[in-house]
Amino acid sequence: MTSQASITLGAVSNDLAQVVAQAASAIVGVHTRDRLPSSGVIWREGVIVTAAHTVRHEEGIEITLPDGRRVAAELAGVDTGTDLAVLKTASAKPTVLERSDTGALRVGELAIAVARLGEHGVSASLGVIGGLSGAWRTWRGGHVERLIRVAITLYPGFSGGALLDAHGRMIGLNTAGLARSGAIALPPSTVDRVADELLAKGYIARPYLGVAFQSVRLPDPIQQKLNLGRAAGVIVLSVEQGGPAERAGVMVGDVLWSFHGQPVRDTADVQHALGAEPIGRTVDATVVRGGELVTLQITPGERPRRSH
């Protein structure tokens, strides 16, 4: 006699399999490395998004479409900061997944990672939303609108594929390239923003000051004299000639104390504060110089791109 529990489990199993089958029409295999391909998602007509850390070469890229055809694709741009790459191909029809409201996600909700390992077909992995928090600055300097940690196994080739909720809506783009342990899903808002800029310019413009910093502890007499309330800051070790910091009057030996009203205790604080400011917007920076507090006006510039 069949129990009600087995009937319920069977219904859940069928529903999950249907979710994967429906999503498969928007998942592609991405051939940008010599052996195992990674996965990608058809983001809009002619546009594929995937994980940047899986892109090992810029020429001769191919993708395996949901119908099994293997076609050429062009690399539009790569952003290592968010681990996102964008490909263009005339062969990708606009089969786009419905987006999930990531603001309504809850820890513990079911999540399904869907991948396409080239000609081997679609694959899936089941888990849950393991953790949620607000905006996140990655260790590579990229800005992610919401940190979504996933308690799920991303098998080789799963990075760049889609993370779905139990209704088949896309929670985000899977990547194992931003966390030293576990998986991260880039929310659709991040993918949209980065993809738009990569399609327009081929790279992501990021602000910079043109200085080298190191954390430092101010001597007690200076803390007491200036009534600072804390000891930690960052000392300027070098200033790039002609860079934004030099133009603002920053000098070697200055101790950066605050940036646009935000306290600076270590180099991570500098990166966080800088990342929140648009390029070309002038802000106040307070430094300790010669035992005195000095306020400078500095305009972050666009970080120069490295030549290949």
C-alpha positions as CSV (number, residue, x, y, z in Angstrom):
1,M,0.0,0.0,0.0
2,T,1.4,3.4,-1.0
3,S,1.8,5.8,1.9
4,Q,0.8,9.4,1.7
5,A,4.4,10.4,2.5
6,S,5.7,8.5,-0.6
7,I,3.1,10.2,-2.8
8,T,4.1,13.6,-1.5
9,L,7.8,12.9,-2.0
10,G,7.0,11.6,-5.5
11,A,5.2,14.9,-6.3
12,V,8.1,16.9,-5.0
13,S,10.5,14.9,-7.0
14,N,8.5,15.4,-10.2
15,D,8.2,19.1,-9.6
16,L,12.0,19.5,-9.1
17,A,12.6,17.5,-12.3
18,Q,10.2,19.7,-14.2
19,V,11.9,22.8,-12.9
20,V,15.3,21.6,-14.2
21,A,13.7,20.6,-17.6
22,Q,12.2,24.0,-18.0
23,A,15.4,25.8,-17.1
24,A,17.5,23.7,-19.5
25,S,16.4,25.8,-22.5
26,A,18.3,28.8,-21.0
27,I,21.5,27.0,-20.0
28,V,24.5,26.5,-22.3
29,G,27.8,24.8,-22.1
30,V,30.8,27.2,-22.4
31,H,34.1,26.1,-24.0
32,T,36.8,28.5,-22.8
33,R,39.2,26.0,-21.4
34,D,41.0,22.9,-22.6
35,R,39.1,20.1,-20.8
36,L,35.8,20.3,-19.0
37,P,33.5,23.1,-20.1
38,S,31.8,25.5,-17.7
39,S,28.2,26.6,-17.9
40,G,26.5,29.8,-19.0
41,V,23.0,31.4,-18.9
42,I,21.2,33.0,-21.9
43,W,20.7,36.4,-20.3
44,R,19.1,38.2,-23.2
45,E,19.0,37.7,-27.0
46,G,22.5,37.0,-28.2
47,V,24.1,37.5,-24.7
48,I,25.5,34.7,-22.5
49,V,26.8,35.3,-19.0
50,T,29.2,32.9,-17.2
51,A,31.8,32.8,-14.5
52,A,35.0,34.8,-15.3
53,H,37.4,32.4,-13.6
54,T,36.5,29.7,-16.1
55,V,37.5,31.8,-19.1
56,R,41.0,30.7,-19.9
57,H,41.3,32.1,-23.4
58,E,39.8,34.9,-25.4
59,E,39.8,33.4,-28.9
60,G,38.2,30.4,-30.3
61,I,35.4,30.3,-27.8
62,E,32.4,28.1,-28.5
63,I,29.2,27.3,-26.7
64,T,26.9,24.3,-26.7
65,L,23.3,25.5,-27.1
66,P,20.3,23.8,-25.5
67,D,19.5,22.1,-28.8
68,G,23.0,20.5,-28.9
69,R,24.6,22.7,-31.6
70,R,28.1,23.9,-30.9
71,V,28.6,27.5,-32.2
72,A,31.1,30.3,-32.0
73,A,30.9,33.0,-29.4
74,E,32.8,36.3,-28.9
75,L,34.1,37.5,-25.5
76,A,32.5,40.9,-24.8
77,G,34.3,41.5,-21.5
78,V,35.4,40.0,-18.2
79,D,35.1,41.4,-14.7
80,T,37.3,39.5,-12.2
81,G,35.9,41.7,-9.4
82,T,32.5,40.0,-9.6
83,D,33.7,36.9,-11.4
84,L,31.5,37.6,-14.3
85,A,32.1,37.3,-18.1
86,V,29.9,38.1,-21.0
87,L,29.8,36.4,-24.3
88,K,28.0,37.4,-27.5
89,T,26.6,35.0,-30.1
90,A,24.1,35.5,-32.9
91,S,22.8,31.9,-32.2
92,A,21.4,32.4,-28.7
93,K,17.6,32.8,-28.9
94,P,16.0,34.9,-26.1
95,T,15.0,32.0,-23.8
96,V,15.3,34.0,-20.6
97,L,14.6,32.6,-17.1
98,E,12.2,34.4,-14.8
99,R,14.1,36.3,-12.1
100,S,13.5,35.6,-8.4
101,D,12.9,38.5,-5.9
102,T,16.2,38.0,-4.0
103,G,15.0,40.4,-1.3
104,A,12.4,37.9,-0.3
105,L,14.8,34.9,0.0
106,R,15.0,33.1,3.3
107,V,17.8,31.0,4.7
108,G,16.9,27.3,4.4
109,E,14.9,27.6,1.2
110,L,15.5,25.0,-1.4
111,A,17.9,25.9,-4.2
112,I,18.7,24.0,-7.4
113,A,22.0,24.6,-9.4
114,V,21.5,23.8,-13.1
115,A,24.5,23.4,-15.5
116,R,25.2,22.1,-19.0
117,L,28.5,20.2,-19.3
118,G,28.9,20.6,-23.0
119,E,27.5,17.7,-25.1
120,H,26.9,15.7,-21.9
121,G,23.5,17.5,-21.4
122,V,22.0,19.3,-18.4
123,S,23.0,18.5,-14.8
124,A,21.6,19.6,-11.5
125,S,22.5,19.8,-7.8
126,L,20.1,20.3,-4.9
127,G,20.8,22.3,-1.7
128,V,19.5,25.3,0.3
129,I,20.1,29.0,0.7
130,G,22.9,28.8,3.3
131,G,23.2,32.5,4.2
132,L,22.1,36.0,3.3
133,S,23.5,39.4,3.9
134,G,23.5,42.9,2.4
135,A,25.8,44.5,-0.2
136,W,29.2,42.8,-0.3
137,R,32.7,43.9,-1.6
138,T,34.5,40.9,-2.9
139,W,38.1,40.2,-2.1
140,R,38.9,41.1,-5.7
141,G,37.3,44.6,-5.3
142,G,33.9,44.0,-7.0
143,H,30.6,45.1,-5.7
144,V,27.8,42.6,-5.3
145,E,24.3,44.0,-4.4
146,R,23.5,41.0,-2.1
147,L,25.6,38.2,-0.7
148,I,23.9,34.9,-1.3
149,R,25.7,31.9,0.1
150,V,24.5,28.5,-1.1
151,A,24.8,25.2,0.8
152,I,25.1,23.2,-2.4
153,T,27.7,21.1,-4.2
154,L,29.0,22.9,-7.4
155,Y,30.5,20.0,-9.3
156,P,33.2,20.8,-11.9
157,G,31.6,22.8,-14.7
158,F,28.8,24.1,-12.6
159,S,30.2,27.6,-12.2
160,G,28.4,30.0,-14.6
161,G,25.2,28.1,-14.4
162,A,21.9,29.2,-12.9
163,L,20.7,28.9,-9.3
164,L,16.9,28.4,-9.2
165,D,14.3,28.5,-6.5
166,A,11.7,25.7,-6.1
167,H,9.4,27.6,-8.6
168,G,12.1,27.7,-11.3
169,R,12.9,31.3,-10.9
170,M,16.5,32.4,-11.2
171,I,18.1,33.4,-7.9
172,G,21.5,34.1,-9.4
173,L,24.5,33.0,-11.3
174,N,26.6,30.3,-9.5
175,T,30.3,30.7,-8.9
176,A,32.9,28.9,-6.9
177,G,35.4,31.7,-7.7
178,L,34.6,34.3,-5.1
179,A,34.6,32.2,-1.9
180,R,37.4,30.1,-0.6
181,S,34.9,27.7,0.8
182,G,31.4,27.1,-0.5
183,A,29.4,28.6,-3.4
184,I,28.1,32.1,-4.1
185,A,25.2,33.2,-6.3
186,L,25.5,36.6,-8.0
187,P,22.0,38.2,-7.8
188,P,20.3,39.3,-11.1
189,S,20.8,42.9,-10.2
190,T,24.6,42.5,-10.1
191,V,24.6,40.5,-13.3
192,D,22.5,43.1,-15.1
193,R,24.7,46.0,-14.0
194,V,28.0,44.3,-14.8
195,A,26.8,42.9,-18.1
196,D,25.5,46.3,-19.3
197,E,28.9,47.9,-18.6
198,L,30.9,45.0,-20.1
199,L,28.7,45.1,-23.3
200,A,29.2,48.9,-23.5
201,K,32.9,49.2,-22.7
202,G,34.4,45.7,-22.4
203,Y,35.6,46.3,-18.9
204,I,34.4,47.7,-15.5
205,A,35.7,51.1,-14.5
206,R,36.8,51.2,-10.9
207,P,37.9,54.2,-8.8
208,Y,41.4,54.5,-7.5
209,L,43.6,57.0,-5.6
210,G,47.1,56.2,-6.8
211,V,48.7,55.4,-3.4
212,A,50.2,52.5,-1.5
213,F,48.9,52.1,2.1
214,Q,49.8,50.2,5.2
215,S,48.0,49.9,8.5
216,V,49.6,51.8,11.3
217,R,49.1,52.7,14.9
218,L,49.4,56.3,15.9
219,P,51.6,57.1,18.9
220,D,49.7,57.8,22.2
221,P,50.9,61.5,22.4
222,I,49.4,62.3,19.0
223,Q,46.1,60.5,19.8
224,Q,45.8,62.5,23.0
225,K,46.8,65.8,21.4
226,L,44.3,65.5,18.6
227,N,41.6,63.8,20.8
228,L,41.3,61.1,18.1
229,G,39.6,58.4,20.1
230,R,41.3,55.5,18.3
231,A,44.8,54.5,17.3
232,A,44.4,52.8,14.0
233,G,44.8,54.4,10.6
234,V,46.7,53.8,7.3
235,I,49.9,55.4,6.4
236,V,50.8,56.5,2.8
237,L,53.9,54.6,1.7
238,S,54.0,55.9,-1.9
239,V,52.1,58.3,-4.2
240,E,51.7,57.7,-7.9
241,Q,53.0,60.6,-10.0
242,G,50.2,62.5,-11.6
243,G,47.6,60.3,-9.8
244,P,44.5,61.5,-8.0
245,A,46.2,61.5,-4.6
246,E,49.1,63.6,-5.8
247,R,46.9,66.1,-7.4
248,A,45.0,66.4,-4.1
249,G,48.2,67.1,-2.2
250,V,48.6,63.7,-0.5
251,M,52.2,63.1,0.7
252,V,54.2,60.1,1.7
253,G,53.9,59.7,5.5
254,D,50.4,61.1,5.7
255,V,48.1,58.9,7.8
256,L,44.6,58.6,6.3
257,W,42.1,59.0,9.1
258,S,38.8,59.4,7.3
259,F,37.4,59.3,3.8
260,H,34.1,61.1,3.0
261,G,33.3,61.1,6.7
262,Q,33.9,57.4,7.1
263,P,36.6,56.2,9.6
264,V,39.6,54.5,8.1
265,R,41.2,51.9,10.4
266,D,42.8,49.6,7.8
267,T,43.3,49.2,4.1
268,A,40.0,47.3,3.8
269,D,38.2,50.4,5.0
270,V,39.9,52.4,2.2
271,Q,38.7,50.0,-0.4
272,H,35.2,49.9,1.0
273,A,34.9,53.7,1.2
274,L,36.4,54.1,-2.3
275,G,34.2,51.6,-3.9
276,A,31.1,53.5,-2.7
277,E,32.2,56.7,-4.5
278,P,31.7,57.3,-8.2
279,I,34.6,58.2,-10.4
280,G,35.1,61.9,-10.7
281,R,33.3,62.9,-7.5
282,T,35.3,65.1,-5.2
283,V,35.2,64.1,-1.5
284,D,37.0,65.1,1.7
285,A,39.8,63.1,3.1
286,T,41.3,63.8,6.5
287,V,44.9,62.9,7.2
288,V,47.2,63.2,10.2
289,R,50.3,65.2,9.0
290,G,53.0,66.5,11.3
291,G,50.9,66.0,14.4
292,E,48.0,67.9,13.0
293,L,44.7,67.0,11.2
294,V,44.6,68.2,7.6
295,T,41.5,68.0,5.3
296,L,42.2,67.5,1.6
297,Q,39.8,67.3,-1.3
298,I,40.4,64.3,-3.5
299,T,38.8,63.2,-6.7
300,P,39.0,59.4,-7.4
301,G,40.1,58.6,-10.9
302,E,39.4,55.6,-13.1
303,R,41.9,52.9,-12.4
304,P,44.2,52.5,-15.4
305,R,43.8,49.2,-17.3
306,R,46.7,46.9,-17.5
307,S,48.0,46.3,-21.0
308,H,48.0,42.7,-22.2
